[in-house]
Amino acid sequence: MRVLTRTLEVWRLGVVNYLEALKLQDKLISDRKAGRIADTLLSLQHPHTYTLGKRRTVHNLLISESQLKSIGAELHYTQRGGDITYHGPHQAILYPIISLRDIGFGARKYVETLEFTMTELASLYGVKARAGESGETGVWVGERKIGAIGVRISSGITSHGLAFNIDPDLSYFEHIVPCGITDKEVTSLNKEVDVNLPAEEVIHEQLVSCFARLFGYNNVIWRHKTLVLDQQN
Protein backbone atom coordinates (compact mmCIF):
# COMPACT_ATOMS: atom_id res chain seq x y z
CA MET A 1 0.00 0.00 0.00
CA ARG A 2 1.43 3.34 -1.05
CA VAL A 3 1.73 5.91 1.75
CA LEU A 4 0.94 9.49 0.80
CA THR A 5 3.85 11.79 1.58
CA ARG A 6 2.87 15.04 3.28
CA THR A 7 5.69 17.54 3.49
CA LEU A 8 5.97 20.38 5.99
CA GLU A 9 8.80 22.90 5.78
CA VAL A 10 9.61 24.41 9.19
CA TRP A 11 11.37 27.75 9.38
CA ARG A 12 13.18 28.46 12.66
CA LEU A 13 13.26 32.25 12.77
CA GLY A 14 14.24 33.14 16.34
CA VAL A 15 13.03 36.55 17.58
CA VAL A 16 11.20 38.49 14.85
CA ASN A 17 9.49 41.88 14.90
CA TYR A 18 5.73 41.44 14.52
CA LEU A 19 5.36 43.53 11.36
CA GLU A 20 8.24 41.69 9.69
CA ALA A 21 6.55 38.37 10.47
CA LEU A 22 3.27 39.74 9.10
CA LYS A 23 4.90 40.75 5.81
CA LEU A 24 6.57 37.36 5.53
CA GLN A 25 3.25 35.60 6.09
CA ASP A 26 1.61 37.68 3.35
CA LYS A 27 4.33 36.67 0.90
CA LEU A 28 4.15 33.00 1.85
CA ILE A 29 0.34 33.00 1.57
CA SER A 30 0.67 34.27 -2.00
CA ASP A 31 3.33 31.66 -2.77
CA ARG A 32 1.27 28.85 -1.24
CA LYS A 33 -1.87 29.84 -3.17
CA ALA A 34 0.16 29.78 -6.38
CA GLY A 35 1.68 26.40 -5.52
CA ARG A 36 5.23 27.75 -5.45
CA ILE A 37 5.92 26.40 -1.96
CA ALA A 38 4.85 23.46 0.19
CA ASP A 39 2.98 23.83 3.46
CA THR A 40 5.21 25.96 5.70
CA LEU A 41 5.35 26.46 9.46
CA LEU A 42 7.05 29.50 11.01
CA SER A 43 8.46 28.88 14.51
CA LEU A 44 9.45 32.09 16.28
CA GLN A 45 9.16 34.55 19.14
CA HIS A 46 8.26 38.25 19.16
CA PRO A 47 9.50 41.19 21.20
CA HIS A 48 6.85 42.56 23.61
CA THR A 49 3.82 43.08 21.36
CA TYR A 50 0.06 43.48 21.77
CA THR A 51 -2.17 42.61 18.82
CA LEU A 52 -5.85 43.27 18.23
CA GLY A 53 -7.81 40.86 16.05
CA LYS A 54 -11.01 41.36 14.05
CA ARG A 55 -13.18 41.10 17.19
CA ARG A 56 -11.10 43.92 18.62
CA THR A 57 -12.35 45.82 21.64
CA VAL A 58 -9.96 48.67 22.27
CA HIS A 59 -11.05 49.09 25.90
CA ASN A 60 -9.55 45.65 26.56
CA LEU A 61 -6.20 47.41 26.31
CA LEU A 62 -5.90 48.73 29.84
CA ILE A 63 -3.10 51.25 29.27
CA SER A 64 -2.87 54.13 26.83
CA GLU A 65 -0.96 53.69 23.61
CA SER A 66 1.44 56.40 24.78
CA GLN A 67 2.27 54.24 27.83
CA LEU A 68 3.26 51.30 25.69
CA LYS A 69 6.70 52.79 25.04
CA SER A 70 7.42 52.94 28.75
CA ILE A 71 7.04 49.15 29.01
CA GLY A 72 8.87 48.50 25.74
CA ALA A 73 5.84 47.16 23.87
CA GLU A 74 4.22 47.72 20.47
CA LEU A 75 0.55 47.60 19.44
CA HIS A 76 -0.64 46.28 16.09
CA TYR A 77 -4.05 45.80 14.49
CA THR A 78 -4.46 42.56 12.53
CA GLN A 79 -6.95 40.64 10.40
CA ARG A 80 -6.75 37.43 12.43
CA GLY A 81 -9.70 36.18 14.44
CA GLY A 82 -10.07 36.98 18.12
CA ASP A 83 -9.66 40.03 20.31
CA ILE A 84 -6.51 41.31 22.04
CA THR A 85 -3.54 39.20 23.02
CA TYR A 86 0.10 39.54 24.03
CA HIS A 87 3.21 38.13 22.35
CA GLY A 88 6.65 38.28 23.86
CA PRO A 89 9.92 36.59 24.77
CA HIS A 90 9.71 33.04 26.14
CA GLN A 91 6.59 32.16 24.18
CA ALA A 92 6.53 29.47 21.51
CA ILE A 93 4.72 30.90 18.48
CA LEU A 94 3.69 28.91 15.42
CA TYR A 95 2.35 30.50 12.23
CA PRO A 96 1.16 27.76 9.81
CA ILE A 97 0.92 28.67 6.13
CA ILE A 98 -0.86 25.52 5.02
CA SER A 99 -3.56 24.46 2.59
CA LEU A 100 -6.57 23.12 4.46
CA ARG A 101 -7.99 21.75 1.23
CA ASP A 102 -4.90 19.62 0.64
CA ILE A 103 -5.08 18.05 4.10
CA GLY A 104 -8.87 17.78 4.12
CA PHE A 105 -9.50 19.99 7.15
CA GLY A 106 -12.34 22.41 7.70
CA ALA A 107 -11.92 25.55 9.79
CA ARG A 108 -13.31 24.01 12.97
CA LYS A 109 -11.14 20.90 12.78
CA TYR A 110 -8.13 23.11 12.07
CA VAL A 111 -8.64 25.19 15.23
CA GLU A 112 -9.36 22.08 17.31
CA THR A 113 -6.11 20.50 16.09
CA LEU A 114 -4.17 23.63 17.04
CA GLU A 115 -5.68 23.24 20.52
CA PHE A 116 -4.65 19.56 20.60
CA THR A 117 -1.13 20.59 19.58
CA MET A 118 -0.76 22.69 22.72
CA THR A 119 -2.51 20.25 25.07
CA GLU A 120 -0.25 17.47 23.85
CA LEU A 121 2.85 19.58 24.46
CA ALA A 122 1.65 20.36 27.99
CA SER A 123 1.02 16.66 28.62
CA LEU A 124 4.69 15.89 27.90
CA TYR A 125 5.44 17.74 31.14
CA GLY A 126 2.59 16.24 33.14
CA VAL A 127 0.38 19.31 32.78
CA LYS A 128 -3.29 18.57 32.11
CA ALA A 129 -4.47 21.26 29.71
CA ARG A 130 -7.81 21.52 27.92
CA ALA A 131 -9.42 23.37 25.07
CA GLY A 132 -11.50 26.40 25.96
CA GLU A 133 -15.13 25.91 26.87
CA SER A 134 -17.98 27.99 25.42
CA GLY A 135 -16.92 31.62 25.29
CA GLU A 136 -13.27 30.74 25.97
CA THR A 137 -10.62 30.67 23.29
CA GLY A 138 -7.25 29.00 23.49
CA VAL A 139 -5.96 26.34 25.87
CA TRP A 140 -6.36 26.27 29.65
CA VAL A 141 -4.98 24.62 32.76
CA GLY A 142 -7.97 24.69 35.08
CA GLU A 143 -9.10 28.32 34.98
CA ARG A 144 -5.70 29.60 33.87
CA LYS A 145 -4.90 30.27 30.22
CA ILE A 146 -1.64 28.83 28.91
CA GLY A 147 -2.07 29.14 25.13
CA ALA A 148 -3.76 31.53 22.70
CA ILE A 149 -5.14 30.94 19.21
CA GLY A 150 -5.95 33.52 16.55
CA VAL A 151 -6.16 32.44 12.93
CA ARG A 152 -6.92 33.74 9.49
CA ILE A 153 -8.02 31.58 6.54
CA SER A 154 -7.98 33.01 3.02
CA SER A 155 -8.94 30.82 0.04
CA GLY A 156 -8.22 27.78 2.17
CA ILE A 157 -4.73 28.97 3.18
CA THR A 158 -4.04 29.59 6.86
CA SER A 159 -1.98 32.27 8.59
CA HIS A 160 -1.40 33.61 12.11
CA GLY A 161 -1.76 30.70 14.54
CA LEU A 162 -0.93 29.93 18.16
CA ALA A 163 1.17 31.17 21.07
CA PHE A 164 2.11 28.87 23.95
CA ASN A 165 3.43 30.35 27.19
CA ILE A 166 6.71 28.69 28.14
CA ASP A 167 7.92 31.28 30.66
CA PRO A 168 6.96 34.82 29.54
CA ASP A 169 6.80 37.81 31.90
CA LEU A 170 3.16 37.40 32.92
CA SER A 171 2.97 40.99 34.17
CA TYR A 172 2.48 42.07 30.54
CA PHE A 173 -0.91 40.35 30.56
CA GLU A 174 -2.00 42.69 33.36
CA HIS A 175 -2.23 45.53 30.81
CA ILE A 176 -4.95 43.79 28.76
CA VAL A 177 -8.06 41.67 29.08
CA PRO A 178 -6.61 38.65 27.26
CA CYS A 179 -8.86 37.68 24.34
CA GLY A 180 -11.61 39.74 25.97
CA ILE A 181 -12.15 37.16 28.75
CA THR A 182 -12.46 38.73 32.19
CA ASP A 183 -11.85 37.21 35.64
CA LYS A 184 -9.39 34.60 34.35
CA GLU A 185 -5.70 34.21 35.06
CA VAL A 186 -2.85 33.57 32.65
CA THR A 187 -0.23 30.94 33.36
CA SER A 188 2.85 29.36 31.80
CA LEU A 189 4.43 25.95 31.48
CA ASN A 190 7.19 26.92 33.89
CA LYS A 191 4.62 28.02 36.47
CA GLU A 192 2.70 24.74 36.23
CA VAL A 193 5.58 22.26 36.60
CA ASP A 194 7.80 21.29 39.52
CA VAL A 195 10.86 20.46 37.43
CA ASN A 196 13.42 22.50 35.53
CA LEU A 197 12.43 22.87 31.91
CA PRO A 198 14.83 22.08 29.07
CA ALA A 199 16.18 24.78 26.79
CA GLU A 200 13.41 26.72 25.04
CA GLU A 201 14.65 25.56 21.66
CA VAL A 202 13.83 22.00 22.74
CA ILE A 203 10.27 23.01 23.70
CA HIS A 204 9.81 24.83 20.38
CA GLU A 205 10.89 21.66 18.57
CA GLN A 206 8.53 19.54 20.67
CA LEU A 207 5.64 21.87 19.82
CA VAL A 208 6.47 21.60 16.11
CA SER A 209 6.67 17.81 16.39
CA CYS A 210 3.23 17.70 18.04
CA PHE A 211 1.86 19.91 15.25
CA ALA A 212 3.37 17.79 12.48
CA ARG A 213 2.09 14.52 13.92
CA LEU A 214 -1.45 15.74 14.60
CA PHE A 215 -1.76 17.30 11.14
CA GLY A 216 -0.45 14.16 9.44
CA TYR A 217 2.90 15.36 8.06
CA ASN A 218 5.36 12.50 7.63
CA ASN A 219 8.13 14.48 5.94
CA VAL A 220 9.32 17.45 7.99
CA ILE A 221 12.11 19.64 6.61
CA TRP A 222 13.77 21.95 9.15
CA ARG A 223 15.42 25.17 8.04
CA HIS A 224 17.20 27.88 10.01
CA LYS A 225 16.27 31.24 8.53
CA THR A 226 17.55 34.74 9.15
CA LEU A 227 14.66 37.01 8.28
CA VAL A 228 15.78 39.81 5.97
CA LEU A 229 12.67 40.97 4.16
CA ASP A 230 14.52 42.54 1.25
CA GLN A 231 15.80 39.07 0.42
CA GLN A 232 12.30 37.64 0.67
CA ASN A 233 10.83 39.95 -1.96
C-alpha positions as CSV (number, residue, x, y, z in Angstrom):
1,M,0.0,0.0,0.0
2,R,1.4,3.3,-1.0
3,V,1.7,5.9,1.7
4,L,0.9,9.5,0.8
5,T,3.8,11.8,1.6
6,R,2.9,15.0,3.3
7,T,5.7,17.5,3.5
8,L,6.0,20.4,6.0
9,E,8.8,22.9,5.8
10,V,9.6,24.4,9.2
11,W,11.4,27.8,9.4
12,R,13.2,28.5,12.7
13,L,13.3,32.2,12.8
14,G,14.2,33.1,16.3
15,V,13.0,36.5,17.6
16,V,11.2,38.5,14.8
17,N,9.5,41.9,14.9
18,Y,5.7,41.4,14.5
19,L,5.4,43.5,11.4
20,E,8.2,41.7,9.7
21,A,6.5,38.4,10.5
22,L,3.3,39.7,9.1
23,K,4.9,40.8,5.8
24,L,6.6,37.4,5.5
25,Q,3.2,35.6,6.1
26,D,1.6,37.7,3.4
27,K,4.3,36.7,0.9
28,L,4.2,33.0,1.9
29,I,0.3,33.0,1.6
30,S,0.7,34.3,-2.0
31,D,3.3,31.7,-2.8
32,R,1.3,28.8,-1.2
33,K,-1.9,29.8,-3.2
34,A,0.2,29.8,-6.4
35,G,1.7,26.4,-5.5
36,R,5.2,27.8,-5.4
37,I,5.9,26.4,-2.0
38,A,4.9,23.5,0.2
39,D,3.0,23.8,3.5
40,T,5.2,26.0,5.7
41,L,5.4,26.5,9.5
42,L,7.0,29.5,11.0
43,S,8.5,28.9,14.5
44,L,9.4,32.1,16.3
45,Q,9.2,34.6,19.1
46,H,8.3,38.3,19.2
47,P,9.5,41.2,21.2
48,H,6.8,42.6,23.6
49,T,3.8,43.1,21.4
50,Y,0.1,43.5,21.8
51,T,-2.2,42.6,18.8
52,L,-5.9,43.3,18.2
53,G,-7.8,40.9,16.0
54,K,-11.0,41.4,14.1
55,R,-13.2,41.1,17.2
56,R,-11.1,43.9,18.6
57,T,-12.4,45.8,21.6
58,V,-10.0,48.7,22.3
59,H,-11.0,49.1,25.9
60,N,-9.5,45.6,26.6
61,L,-6.2,47.4,26.3
62,L,-5.9,48.7,29.8
63,I,-3.1,51.3,29.3
64,S,-2.9,54.1,26.8
65,E,-1.0,53.7,23.6
66,S,1.4,56.4,24.8
67,Q,2.3,54.2,27.8
68,L,3.3,51.3,25.7
69,K,6.7,52.8,25.0
70,S,7.4,52.9,28.8
71,I,7.0,49.1,29.0
72,G,8.9,48.5,25.7
73,A,5.8,47.2,23.9
74,E,4.2,47.7,20.5
75,L,0.6,47.6,19.4
76,H,-0.6,46.3,16.1
77,Y,-4.1,45.8,14.5
78,T,-4.5,42.6,12.5
79,Q,-6.9,40.6,10.4
80,R,-6.7,37.4,12.4
81,G,-9.7,36.2,14.4
82,G,-10.1,37.0,18.1
83,D,-9.7,40.0,20.3
84,I,-6.5,41.3,22.0
85,T,-3.5,39.2,23.0
86,Y,0.1,39.5,24.0
87,H,3.2,38.1,22.3
88,G,6.7,38.3,23.9
89,P,9.9,36.6,24.8
90,H,9.7,33.0,26.1
91,Q,6.6,32.2,24.2
92,A,6.5,29.5,21.5
93,I,4.7,30.9,18.5
94,L,3.7,28.9,15.4
95,Y,2.3,30.5,12.2
96,P,1.2,27.8,9.8
97,I,0.9,28.7,6.1
98,I,-0.9,25.5,5.0
99,S,-3.6,24.5,2.6
100,L,-6.6,23.1,4.5
101,R,-8.0,21.7,1.2
102,D,-4.9,19.6,0.6
103,I,-5.1,18.0,4.1
104,G,-8.9,17.8,4.1
105,F,-9.5,20.0,7.2
106,G,-12.3,22.4,7.7
107,A,-11.9,25.6,9.8
108,R,-13.3,24.0,13.0
109,K,-11.1,20.9,12.8
110,Y,-8.1,23.1,12.1
111,V,-8.6,25.2,15.2
112,E,-9.4,22.1,17.3
113,T,-6.1,20.5,16.1
114,L,-4.2,23.6,17.0
115,E,-5.7,23.2,20.5
116,F,-4.7,19.6,20.6
117,T,-1.1,20.6,19.6
118,M,-0.8,22.7,22.7
119,T,-2.5,20.3,25.1
120,E,-0.2,17.5,23.9
121,L,2.9,19.6,24.5
122,A,1.7,20.4,28.0
123,S,1.0,16.7,28.6
124,L,4.7,15.9,27.9
125,Y,5.4,17.7,31.1
126,G,2.6,16.2,33.1
127,V,0.4,19.3,32.8
128,K,-3.3,18.6,32.1
129,A,-4.5,21.3,29.7
130,R,-7.8,21.5,27.9
131,A,-9.4,23.4,25.1
132,G,-11.5,26.4,26.0
133,E,-15.1,25.9,26.9
134,S,-18.0,28.0,25.4
135,G,-16.9,31.6,25.3
136,E,-13.3,30.7,26.0
137,T,-10.6,30.7,23.3
138,G,-7.2,29.0,23.5
139,V,-6.0,26.3,25.9
140,W,-6.4,26.3,29.6
141,V,-5.0,24.6,32.8
142,G,-8.0,24.7,35.1
143,E,-9.1,28.3,35.0
144,R,-5.7,29.6,33.9
145,K,-4.9,30.3,30.2
146,I,-1.6,28.8,28.9
147,G,-2.1,29.1,25.1
148,A,-3.8,31.5,22.7
149,I,-5.1,30.9,19.2
150,G,-6.0,33.5,16.6
151,V,-6.2,32.4,12.9
152,R,-6.9,33.7,9.5
153,I,-8.0,31.6,6.5
154,S,-8.0,33.0,3.0
155,S,-8.9,30.8,0.0
156,G,-8.2,27.8,2.2
157,I,-4.7,29.0,3.2
158,T,-4.0,29.6,6.9
159,S,-2.0,32.3,8.6
160,H,-1.4,33.6,12.1
161,G,-1.8,30.7,14.5
162,L,-0.9,29.9,18.2
163,A,1.2,31.2,21.1
164,F,2.1,28.9,24.0
165,N,3.4,30.4,27.2
166,I,6.7,28.7,28.1
167,D,7.9,31.3,30.7
168,P,7.0,34.8,29.5
169,D,6.8,37.8,31.9
170,L,3.2,37.4,32.9
171,S,3.0,41.0,34.2
172,Y,2.5,42.1,30.5
173,F,-0.9,40.3,30.6
174,E,-2.0,42.7,33.4
175,H,-2.2,45.5,30.8
176,I,-5.0,43.8,28.8
177,V,-8.1,41.7,29.1
178,P,-6.6,38.6,27.3
179,C,-8.9,37.7,24.3
180,G,-11.6,39.7,26.0
181,I,-12.1,37.2,28.7
182,T,-12.5,38.7,32.2
183,D,-11.8,37.2,35.6
184,K,-9.4,34.6,34.4
185,E,-5.7,34.2,35.1
186,V,-2.8,33.6,32.6
187,T,-0.2,30.9,33.4
188,S,2.8,29.4,31.8
189,L,4.4,25.9,31.5
190,N,7.2,26.9,33.9
191,K,4.6,28.0,36.5
192,E,2.7,24.7,36.2
193,V,5.6,22.3,36.6
194,D,7.8,21.3,39.5
195,V,10.9,20.5,37.4
196,N,13.4,22.5,35.5
197,L,12.4,22.9,31.9
198,P,14.8,22.1,29.1
199,A,16.2,24.8,26.8
200,E,13.4,26.7,25.0
201,E,14.7,25.6,21.7
202,V,13.8,22.0,22.7
203,I,10.3,23.0,23.7
204,H,9.8,24.8,20.4
205,E,10.9,21.7,18.6
206,Q,8.5,19.5,20.7
207,L,5.6,21.9,19.8
208,V,6.5,21.6,16.1
209,S,6.7,17.8,16.4
210,C,3.2,17.7,18.0
211,F,1.9,19.9,15.3
212,A,3.4,17.8,12.5
213,R,2.1,14.5,13.9
214,L,-1.4,15.7,14.6
215,F,-1.8,17.3,11.1
216,G,-0.4,14.2,9.4
217,Y,2.9,15.4,8.1
218,N,5.4,12.5,7.6
219,N,8.1,14.5,5.9
220,V,9.3,17.5,8.0
221,I,12.1,19.6,6.6
222,W,13.8,21.9,9.1
223,R,15.4,25.2,8.0
224,H,17.2,27.9,10.0
225,K,16.3,31.2,8.5
226,T,17.6,34.7,9.2
227,L,14.7,37.0,8.3
228,V,15.8,39.8,6.0
229,L,12.7,41.0,4.2
230,D,14.5,42.5,1.2
231,Q,15.8,39.1,0.4
232,Q,12.3,37.6,0.7
233,N,10.8,40.0,-2.0
